[in-house]
């Protein structure tokens, strides 16, 4: 099996392929493209039709990728023209799929129940016939603020602007969570995370605070509660249940993972704040797990796992992904601490906070995704990129 990795460069309609062979093989002399099949000395390397990619060899370019030998093999770079146009327009590549919208929930005729994903404990009162409405964009308040600042009398608009509050028997649907009134939460089904709650300083900031809440049965994180202090006691005003921590019953046809919701956060924040740098932090531990630079938020890669050390079936695969430059900060070495400090001092860096368990899984997925590439492509060390020296290159899967 010849290791194979390729990336579709839609902006220039090119398929850039990397494959590695023994030093005795001259790929420039031996490579053929016949009926969209890549052959080397008559042996099939990749049938691109099997992954719905059509290429042309009219402008074929073959060259050594590097002068080094990796694991006894020489990497070669092959460039082919893509015949078909990209499926999505440039303007559509920033659109992300919405999961579990109000429309999907309303299609269910029976009573709905939301349960903890880990232990199936019921979280809301299923006997209620809920009204279901979609929330506006997560950053709607910022957008309105930008708009009314150009009005002749902006104070008139500001006086009418109010935060969206949870209401009894109303299920508000956000991009990554459900907003629910405490009256509709099953008694004693959730509990405040004491570690997070003990860090809250009630003497500073707003009168209400969003604090992590856990399932009372299995103690796993399920969302956040909005609390205020009344008569020296914490009062619960609203609950956000993270969609990636819960299960909706009856079961919906689509079952997204945390990665799907993470993609929504990345792309939406990048569009609103015009930022491409993200710091991913654990909710309970406050540990920074990974630094992420959004490099290309919509591309396709093709690979056969030939570069991976895993003993998997070497089937050709094509995946729609976000390409990122990232630094694993879980090792807590001098290099990661240096860049963590650099990014923390950069105002253009956005901080995303999630339960520690999904942060850890995200780092593992990024490290695994990097392995589909040849070793020389897994790190970035360009001297001009001072913010990403010795960072890794990885991929986050996007839904089709």
KAKAHU-V131155 format. One record per residue. N is the residue number from 1. RES is the residue in one letter. PHI is phi in degrees with one decimal (none if undefined). PSI is psi as a letter, one per 20 degrees, with the letter a starting at -180 (NA if undefined). OMEGA is omega in whole degrees, -180 to 180 (none if undefined). Layout:
# KAKAHU-V131155
N:RES:PHI:PSI:OMEGA + N:RES:PHI:PSI:OMEGA
This chain:
# KAKAHU-V131155
1:X:none:p:178 + 2:X:-90.4:p:180 + 3:X:-59.2:p:-174 + 4:X:-136.8:p:174 + 5:X:-144.6:p:180 + 6:X:-146.4:q:176 + 7:X:-131.0:p:178 + 8:X:-83.5:o:178 + 9:X:-99.5:n:-173 + 10:X:-63.0:h:-178 + 11:X:-68.6:h:178 + 12:X:-121.1:j:178 + 13:X:51.1:l:-177 + 14:X:-131.6:q:171 + 15:X:-103.4:o:180 + 16:X:-100.1:o:-174 + 17:X:-109.0:q:170 + 18:X:-122.7:p:175 + 19:X:-137.2:q:-175 + 20:X:-122.9:p:-177 + 21:X:-132.4:r:176 + 22:X:-67.4:q:-177 + 23:X:-57.5:h:-178 + 24:X:-77.8:i:-177 + 25:X:-95.7:p:175 + 26:X:-97.7:n:-175 + 27:X:-63.9:h:-180 + 28:X:-60.4:h:-180 + 29:X:-91.8:h:-169 + 30:X:-100.9:i:-174 + 31:X:-80.0:p:176 + 32:X:-133.9:q:173 + 33:X:-120.4:o:-178 + 34:X:-125.9:p:179 + 35:X:51.5:l:177 + 36:X:68.9:j:178 + 37:X:-111.4:p:179 + 38:X:-91.4:p:-176 + 39:X:-121.1:q:175 + 40:X:-130.3:o:-174 + 41:X:53.2:k:177 + 42:X:83.3:i:-179 + 43:X:-95.2:p:-179 + 44:X:-70.2:p:175 + 45:X:-95.3:g:-178 + 46:X:-155.2:p:172 + 47:X:-95.6:n:-173 + 48:X:-68.5:h:177 + 49:X:-64.5:h:-179 + 50:X:-67.3:i:178 + 51:X:-117.8:k:174 + 52:X:59.8:l:176 + 53:X:-119.4:p:180 + 54:X:-116.3:p:-177 + 55:X:-125.1:r:175 + 56:X:-127.3:p:180 + 57:X:-95.6:j:-178 + 58:X:-61.0:h:-179 + 59:X:-113.1:l:-177 + 60:X:-62.3:p:176 + 61:X:-127.9:p:179 + 62:X:-129.3:p:-179 + 63:X:-156.4:q:174 + 64:X:-63.7:p:-179 + 65:X:-77.8:g:178 + 66:X:-143.8:r:178 + 67:X:-92.4:i:-177 + 68:X:-96.1:q:176 + 69:X:-104.9:p:-178 + 70:X:-112.1:o:-180 + 71:X:53.9:k:178 + 72:X:79.1:j:-178 + 73:X:-123.6:q:177 + 74:X:-103.2:p:177 + 75:X:-80.1:p:177 + 76:X:-119.1:q:177 + 77:X:-112.3:p:-180 + 78:X:-123.9:p:178 + 79:X:-118.8:p:179 + 80:X:-123.7:q:175 + 81:X:-82.9:p:174 + 82:X:-85.4:p:-178 + 83:X:-79.4:g:-178 + 84:X:-79.6:q:177 + 85:X:-78.5:q:177 + 86:X:-56.9:q:-178 + 87:X:-64.5:h:-176 + 88:X:-114.1:q:172 + 89:X:-68.4:q:-180 + 90:X:-56.8:h:-178 + 91:X:-69.5:h:-179 + 92:X:-87.5:i:-175 + 93:X:-70.6:i:178 + 94:X:-91.5:i:177 + 95:X:-75.7:p:179 + 96:X:-119.8:q:-178 + 97:X:-69.5:p:176 + 98:X:-92.2:p:-177 + 99:X:-108.1:p:175 + 100:X:55.2:l:180 + 101:X:-80.5:r:178 + 102:X:-61.6:h:179 + 103:X:-60.9:g:180 + 104:X:-66.2:h:179 + 105:X:-68.7:h:-179 + 106:X:-70.0:h:178 + 107:X:-70.4:i:177 + 108:X:-82.7:p:-177 + 109:X:-85.5:h:-177 + 110:X:-82.3:r:178 + 111:X:-63.1:q:-175 + 112:X:-103.8:q:174 + 113:X:-133.2:p:175 + 114:X:-112.8:p:-175 + 115:X:-121.3:q:172 + 116:X:-63.8:p:-178 + 117:X:-65.7:h:-173 + 118:X:-87.0:h:-175 + 119:X:-130.8:i:178 + 120:X:67.1:j:175 + 121:X:-68.0:p:179 + 122:X:-66.4:p:-176 + 123:X:-114.7:h:-180 + 124:X:-123.8:q:179 + 125:X:-72.8:o:-174 + 126:X:-78.8:i:-178 + 127:X:-81.4:i:-177 + 128:X:-83.5:p:174 + 129:X:-91.0:n:-171 + 130:X:-74.9:q:161 + 131:X:-79.9:q:-175 + 132:X:-126.6:p:-179 + 133:X:-138.0:q:175 + 134:X:-77.9:p:171 + 135:X:-79.1:q:174 + 136:X:-69.6:a:177 + 137:X:-50.6:q:-179 + 138:X:-57.4:h:-176 + 139:X:-110.7:k:-176 + 140:X:-61.9:h:-177 + 141:X:-64.1:g:178 + 142:X:-62.6:g:-178 + 143:X:-65.0:g:179 + 144:X:-66.0:g:178 + 145:X:-57.6:g:179 + 146:X:-64.1:h:-177 + 147:X:-72.5:g:-173 + 148:X:-76.6:i:179 + 149:X:-66.4:i:178 + 150:X:-97.5:j:179 + 151:X:-77.1:q:179 + 152:X:-70.3:h:178 + 153:X:-130.6:m:-176 + 154:X:-62.0:h:-178 + 155:X:-64.2:h:178 + 156:X:-65.9:h:179 + 157:X:-73.5:g:-178 + 158:X:-61.3:h:-179 + 159:X:-65.1:h:180 + 160:X:-93.8:i:-179 + 161:X:-80.1:p:180 + 162:X:-133.0:q:176 + 163:X:-64.8:q:179 + 164:X:-82.1:p:-175 + 165:X:-106.4:q:175 + 166:X:-69.9:q:178 + 167:X:-129.4:q:-178 + 168:X:-60.0:p:176 + 169:X:65.9:j:177 + 170:X:-121.8:p:179 + 171:X:-102.1:o:-179 + 172:X:-94.6:p:-171 + 173:X:-107.8:o:175 + 174:X:-95.1:a:-179 + 175:X:-64.3:g:-175 + 176:X:-123.9:j:-177 + 177:X:-155.0:r:169 + 178:X:-109.2:p:177 + 179:X:-102.3:p:-170 + 180:X:-132.3:q:177 + 181:X:-75.4:q:-179 + 182:X:-57.0:h:179 + 183:X:-60.9:h:-177 + 184:X:-96.1:j:176 + 185:X:-86.8:p:178 + 186:X:-59.3:p:-177 + 187:X:-55.6:p:176 + 188:X:63.3:k:179 + 189:X:-86.6:h:178 + 190:X:-125.9:q:177 + 191:X:-144.5:q:-179 + 192:X:-69.5:q:176 + 193:X:-76.0:o:-173 + 194:X:-65.6:h:-180 + 195:X:-63.8:g:179 + 196:X:-69.0:g:-177 + 197:X:-62.7:h:-178 + 198:X:-69.6:i:179 + 199:X:-88.1:i:-175 + 200:X:-71.9:p:176 + 201:X:-103.4:o:-176 + 202:X:-75.7:i:180 + 203:X:-85.0:i:-178 + 204:X:-124.2:q:174 + 205:X:78.8:b:-175 + 206:X:-75.1:r:180 + 207:X:-74.1:h:177 + 208:X:-112.6:q:-179 + 209:X:-132.1:q:172 + 210:X:-90.1:p:-176 + 211:X:-125.4:p:-179 + 212:X:-58.9:p:175 + 213:X:-124.4:q:-178 + 214:X:-120.3:r:171 + 215:X:-67.8:p:-177 + 216:X:-70.4:i:-178 + 217:X:-85.3:g:-176 + 218:X:-103.8:i:178 + 219:X:69.9:j:176 + 220:X:-80.6:q:179 + 221:X:-65.4:p:178 + 222:X:-130.8:i:180 + 223:X:162.1:b:-179 + 224:X:-138.1:q:174 + 225:X:-116.7:q:176 + 226:X:-93.7:o:-174 + 227:X:-119.5:q:169 + 228:X:-135.1:r:179 + 229:X:-105.5:p:175 + 230:X:-132.2:p:-179 + 231:X:53.3:l:178 + 232:X:64.0:j:178 + 233:X:-123.7:q:176 + 234:X:-75.5:p:178 + 235:X:-112.9:p:-179 + 236:X:-84.9:p:-178 + 237:X:-103.8:h:-177 + 238:X:-162.3:q:180 + 239:X:-131.9:p:169 + 240:X:-100.5:p:175 + 241:X:-102.5:o:-180 + 242:X:-63.6:p:-179 + 243:X:-63.3:h:-178 + 244:X:-81.8:i:179 + 245:X:-112.5:j:-174 + 246:X:-130.4:r:176 + 247:X:-129.8:p:178 + 248:X:-96.5:p:176 + 249:X:-121.8:p:-4 + 250:X:-58.6:q:-174 + 251:X:-62.0:p:177 + 252:X:-77.0:q:-176 + 253:X:-65.9:h:-180 + 254:X:-101.5:p:-180 + 255:X:-123.5:n:-179 + 256:X:-69.7:q:177 + 257:X:-105.0:r:177 + 258:X:-57.2:h:-179 + 259:X:-57.6:h:179 + 260:X:-61.5:g:180 + 261:X:-75.0:h:177 + 262:X:-64.6:g:176 + 263:X:-59.8:g:178 + 264:X:-59.0:g:180 + 265:X:-62.7:g:-178 + 266:X:-58.4:g:-174 + 267:X:-69.4:g:-178 + 268:X:-65.9:g:180 + 269:X:-69.3:h:178 + 270:X:-61.1:h:180 + 271:X:-71.8:g:-175 + 272:X:-76.0:g:-175 + 273:X:-97.2:i:-179 + 274:X:53.4:l:179 + 275:X:-118.5:q:178 + 276:X:-128.5:j:-180 + 277:X:-113.5:p:-177 + 278:X:-133.9:p:176 + 279:X:-112.2:o:-175 + 280:X:-100.2:o:-172 + 281:X:-123.1:q:177 + 282:X:-75.8:p:-176 + 283:X:-67.4:g:-176 + 284:X:-87.9:g:-175 + 285:X:-80.6:h:-173 + 286:X:62.5:j:178 + 287:X:-77.2:p:172 + 288:X:-84.4:o:-176 + 289:X:-89.2:h:-174 + 290:X:-159.0:q:170 + 291:X:-102.6:p:-176 + 292:X:-127.3:p:173 + 293:X:-111.4:o:-180 + 294:X:-73.6:o:-173 + 295:X:-97.0:g:178 + 296:X:-148.8:o:-172 + 297:X:-87.6:j:173 + 298:X:-159.7:o:176 + 299:X:-146.9:r:177 + 300:X:-123.5:p:174 + 301:X:-118.5:q:179 + 302:X:-128.0:p:-177 + 303:X:-156.5:r:179 + 304:X:-124.4:j:-179 + 305:X:63.9:j:179 + 306:X:-67.9:h:179 + 307:X:-88.3:i:-179 + 308:X:-80.1:q:178 + 309:X:-81.2:i:-179 + 310:X:-73.7:q:179 + 311:X:-90.0:m:180 + 312:X:-107.7:r:176 + 313:X:-67.3:p:-174 + 314:X:-87.0:l:177 + 315:X:-83.4:q:179 + 316:X:-70.2:p:-178 + 317:X:-126.1:q:175 + 318:X:-127.4:p:-177 + 319:X:-133.6:p:172 + 320:X:-85.1:p:-172 + 321:X:-142.1:r:164 + 322:X:-99.6:p:178 + 323:X:-91.8:p:-177 + 324:X:-130.1:q:168 + 325:X:-105.7:p:-173 + 326:X:-140.5:q:176 + 327:X:-129.0:o:177 + 328:X:-72.5:o:-178 + 329:X:-97.3:j:-179 + 330:X:-71.5:i:180 + 331:X:-76.9:h:177 + 332:X:52.4:l:177 + 333:X:-92.2:r:-176 + 334:X:-62.4:h:-178 + 335:X:-64.2:g:-179 + 336:X:-67.2:h:179 + 337:X:-66.1:h:179 + 338:X:-61.9:g:-177 + 339:X:-76.9:h:175 + 340:X:-62.4:g:178 + 341:X:-64.0:g:180 + 342:X:-63.0:g:-179 + 343:X:-71.6:h:180 + 344:X:-62.8:h:-180 + 345:X:-85.6:i:-179 + 346:X:-97.3:o:-176 + 347:X:-67.3:i:-180 + 348:X:-84.7:i:179 + 349:X:-86.0:p:177 + 350:X:-96.2:q:-179 + 351:X:-105.6:p:177 + 352:X:-115.3:p:-175 + 353:X:-115.0:p:-180 + 354:X:-137.5:r:173 + 355:X:-54.6:q:-175 + 356:X:-57.7:h:-176 + 357:X:-62.6:g:-179 + 358:X:-76.2:h:176 + 359:X:-64.0:g:179 + 360:X:-63.7:g:178 + 361:X:-63.8:h:180 + 362:X:-62.3:g:179 + 363:X:-61.7:g:179 + 364:X:-62.2:g:180 + 365:X:-65.5:g:178 + 366:X:-64.0:g:180 + 367:X:-63.1:h:178 + 368:X:-69.8:h:-178 + 369:X:-64.5:h:-179 + 370:X:-64.9:h:-174 + 371:X:-73.3:i:179 + 372:X:-73.3:i:-179 + 373:X:-91.0:q:172 + 374:X:-62.7:q:-175 + 375:X:-53.4:h:-176 + 376:X:-70.8:i:-179 + 377:X:-98.3:i:-173 + 378:X:-81.1:i:-179 + 379:X:-123.8:q:176 + 380:X:-119.9:p:-177 + 381:X:-135.1:k:-179 + 382:X:-68.4:p:-176 + 383:X:-61.1:h:-179 + 384:X:-76.6:i:-177 + 385:X:-98.1:n:-174 + 386:X:-69.1:h:-179 + 387:X:-83.2:i:-173 + 388:X:-134.7:k:179 + 389:X:-62.4:p:179 + 390:X:61.8:k:171 + 391:X:-78.3:r:177 + 392:X:-95.0:q:175 + 393:X:-109.9:p:-179 + 394:X:-140.4:a:-175 + 395:X:-138.4:q:175 + 396:X:-118.0:p:-175 + 397:X:-68.9:p:174 + 398:X:-109.7:q:176 + 399:X:-69.6:q:-177 + 400:X:-70.6:NA:none
